[in-house]
Amino acid sequence: MLADGKHAVLQGTSMSCPHGTGAVALMLAKSGQLTPTAVRTNLQATAKTADQLTGTLPNNDWGYGKVDVSTMLALFSTCTTNQDCDDNKPCTIDTCIASGCVNTPGNSGTVCRAATGSCDAAETCDGTSDACPVDTLLPNGTTCEDGDACNGSETCQAGVCTAGTPMTCNDNSPCTVDSCSGGACVFSPGNVGATCRVSAGDCDVAETCDGTSSACPADAFVTSGIQCRASSGICDAAESCNGSSAACPADGFVAAGTQCRASAGDCDTAEACNGSSAACPADGFVAAGTQCRASAGDCDAAESCSGFTSSCPADAFKPATEVCRAAAGECDAAEACSGASISCSADLYAPVGTPCNSGSGACDGSGACVSSCSGDSGTVTSSQKKDFFTVGQHATGAVFTATLSCAAGAGNVDLHLQRCRYAQNPCTKWRNVKKSNGGTCAESISYTVPSKYNNRHFRWMVKYRSGAAADYCLTHTP
C-alpha cells in the first residue's frame, strides 16, 4: 500500500490488462467507430498528471500516467445528429438524445444481407434484434433454369445452381456431326476422314466419311496383285489379293527340294525346303571327326570338323612342348615345335663345354663329347655323399684355389677346404676352413694359409646336399 492509503503497486500484465480493457470497452460502447489510434489518443489525453507517486511523465513505470475513466467518458457524453450515433448495423435505429446515443433494434423488412447468387436468399431485419438473421440458401431442388433445353433443367443444390441432364442427340451415323441448338437436335454431314466401315479382311479397304454426305461410301477391295501375306520364312511363298475378295488367299509353301540354306563352310551342309513348312530345316553340320584340313608339316596339326559348327577349326600348330626331332646323343639337343610354325626347328647341339660322359667330358658344340676335366672327377649321390682329395702339408702363406663344375641335371653340391685339427699325420680329425654356400655345383674357393695353421695337412671335400646325383669335375691348386 502506498503512502496515500489508496493505491498499491503491483507489477505485471495480469494486474494492468483488466483495467485497461475495461476502459477501452466503455469507450467503444460510447462510439463504436473509434480506431485504435483514437482509443490510444483518448487514454493518453485524459490520464492524470504527474504526482508524488508517478514522478515526471511519461516514464517506464507509469507510462503517460494513471487512467482517468470518468474524464475519458466525458468526451462522449454529447452528440449533435442521429448520424453521429451510427453503429453500422442495418437492424438498429440510431438516435441522438441529450445524454448521448441510443441504438434501438428496428427497421423490420430492411434488407440486411443481399443475395449472392440465384440459389442464395436475401435476409431482412426482423425488428426485434439488432443482428441480421443467419445467412440461408434456397432449398435443394429450387429451379434456377437458364431457359436453354439443350443443357437440361437446372436446380439449386447446396446453394449452387447445378446443370441438369443435357439433351441426347445421336443418329448413330458416323458421317454426321450431332449437336443441339435452340432446344432441338441438329445432324449435319461432316467428320471427313472418320472411319465409317472397318476393313473386313487383309484384302478389304476401310471406308471413311467424305464430309459432304451423311452416308458411308460403297464397299471396295484392295487392288489385285497387292501382297496381303508376306513370306514368314525362306520356305514360305508370299500371297497377293485378287481384287474381288476381302480375304487373302490360303497360305502356300515353296516347292520341296528348293535350297534354302547354302553351305556356310567346310563343315556345314546345305539345306532344302520340304514343301510343307515355312521354315528351312535346322542347320546341319558335317559329322564330327571328318578331316577338313590336312597337316602341312611336322609341326602342323590336322584339323577335323567339330560336328556343331560350320567352320573348320582355325589352323593350329603343334604345341611348343611337342618334340619334333629326338636327341641323337648326349651332346645333341632334342628339337621341339615352336607353336607358331608348321616346320620343325633346325637341328641344334648342346652348347660348347656342356658336361657329358658322367662329367669326364664336354660337348664340342657339334654333337661330339670330348674329355674336358683337367682335375679330379667323380660322382656324389644321396648314398655316396662325400669325395675327398688330400693335398698334403702346407706352410703359412700357401694359396689354395679350386673350381667345381657338374654335368647337366646335377643336384645341389657344396665344395669344402679342410685342415687337420692337429699337427699330425695321418690326420684323424678334420675341420672346415672355407666352404661354398651356393649349392649350385658351380663353385669357386680361394684361401691363404694363416700362421696359426702353419704346416697343417689339408684336403678338398666335394659334398652332396640334395637332388639328383652329381657328376663333377674339380680343378684345384695345390
Long-range contacts (C-beta under 8 A, 24 or more apart in sequence): 2-53, 3-52, 3-53, 4-53, 7-53, 19-67, 20-67, 22-69, 23-67, 23-69, 23-72, 26-69, 26-72, 26-73, 27-72, 27-73, 27-76, 30-73, 30-76, 30-100, 30-101, 31-76, 31-101, 32-87, 32-88, 33-86, 33-87, 33-88, 42-72, 42-75, 43-67, 43-72, 46-71, 46-72, 46-75, 76-100, 89-130, 89-131, 90-125, 90-132, 91-125, 91-126, 91-127, 91-129, 91-130, 91-131, 91-132, 92-130, 103-130, 105-129, 105-130, 117-159, 117-160, 117-161, 118-144, 118-156, 118-161, 119-144, 119-156, 119-157, 119-159, 119-160, 119-161, 120-159, 148-183, 149-183, 150-180, 150-181, 150-182, 150-183, 173-214, 173-215, 174-209, 174-216, 175-209, 175-210, 175-213, 175-214, 175-215, 175-216, 176-214, 187-214, 189-213, 189-214, 199-246, 200-246, 201-245, 201-246, 201-247, 201-248, 202-228, 202-229, 202-241, 202-246, 202-247, 202-248, 203-228, 203-241, 203-242, 203-243, 203-245, 203-246, 203-247, 203-248, 204-246, 221-245, 221-246, 231-278, 232-278, 233-277, 233-278, 233-279, 233-280, 234-260, 234-261, 234-273, 234-279, 234-280, 235-260, 235-273, 235-274, 235-275, 235-277, 235-278, 235-279, 235-280, 236-278, 253-277, 253-278, 263-310, 264-310, 264-311, 265-309, 265-310, 265-311, 265-312, 266-292, 266-293, 266-305, 266-311, 266-312, 267-292, 267-305, 267-306, 267-307, 267-309, 267-310, 267-311, 267-312, 268-310, 268-311, 283-310, 285-309, 285-310, 295-342, 296-342, 297-341, 297-342, 297-343, 297-344, 298-324, 298-337, 298-342, 298-343, 298-344, 299-324, 299-337, 299-338, 299-341, 299-342, 299-343, 299-344, 300-342, 317-341, 317-342, 328-367, 329-367, 329-369, 330-356, 330-357, 330-363, 330-369, 331-356, 331-363, 331-364, 331-366, 331-367, 331-368, 331-369, 332-367, 350-408, 354-408, 355-405, 355-406, 355-407, 355-408, 355-471, 355-473, 356-407, 358-407, 358-471, 359-406, 359-407, 359-470, 359-471, 359-472, 359-473, 360-471, 360-473, 372-473, 373-473, 373-475, 374-475, 375-473, 375-474, 375-475, 375-476, 376-460, 376-473, 376-474, 376-475, 376-476, 377-471, 377-472, 377-473, 377-474, 378-462, 378-471, 378-472, 378-474, 379-469, 379-470, 379-471, 379-472, 380-413, 380-462, 380-463, 380-464, 380-469, 380-470, 380-472, 381-464, 381-469, 381-470, 382-464, 382-469, 384-464, 385-463, 385-464, 386-461, 386-462, 386-463, 386-464, 387-461, 387-462, 388-459, 388-460, 388-461, 389-459, 389-460, 389-461, 389-462, 389-474, 389-476, 390-457, 390-458, 390-459, 391-458, 391-459, 391-460, 391-476, 391-478, 392-457, 392-458, 392-478, 393-425, 393-455, 393-456, 393-457, 393-458, 394-449, 394-455, 394-456, 394-458, 394-478, 395-449, 395-454, 395-455, 396-449, 396-450, 396-451, 396-453, 396-454, 397-448, 397-449, 398-448, 398-449, 398-478, 399-446, 399-447, 399-448, 399-449, 399-477, 400-445, 400-446, 400-447, 400-448, 400-449, 400-458, 400-476, 400-477, 400-478, 401-444, 401-445, 401-446, 401-447, 401-476, 401-477, 402-444, 402-445, 402-460, 402-474, 402-475, 402-476, 402-477, 403-443, 403-444, 403-474, 403-475, 403-476, 404-436, 404-441, 404-442, 404-443, 404-444, 404-462, 404-472, 404-473, 404-474, 405-441, 405-442, 405-472, 405-473, 406-441, 406-442, 406-470, 406-471, 406-472, 406-473, 407-470, 407-471, 407-472, 409-468, 410-441, 410-467, 410-468, 410-469, 410-470, 410-471, 410-472, 411-441, 411-464, 411-465, 411-466, 411-467, 411-468, 411-469, 411-470, 412-439, 412-440, 412-441, 412-464, 412-465, 412-466, 412-467, 413-439, 413-440, 413-441, 413-443, 413-462, 413-463, 413-464, 413-465, 413-470, 413-472, 414-438, 414-439, 414-443, 414-462, 414-463, 414-465, 415-443, 415-444, 415-445, 415-460, 415-461, 415-462, 415-463, 415-474, 416-460, 416-461, 416-462, 416-463, 417-445, 417-447, 417-458, 417-459, 417-460, 417-461, 418-458, 418-459, 418-460, 418-461, 419-453, 419-456, 419-457, 419-458, 420-456, 420-457, 420-458, 423-455, 423-456, 424-457, 425-457, 427-457, 430-459, 433-458, 439-465, 439-466, 441-470, 441-472
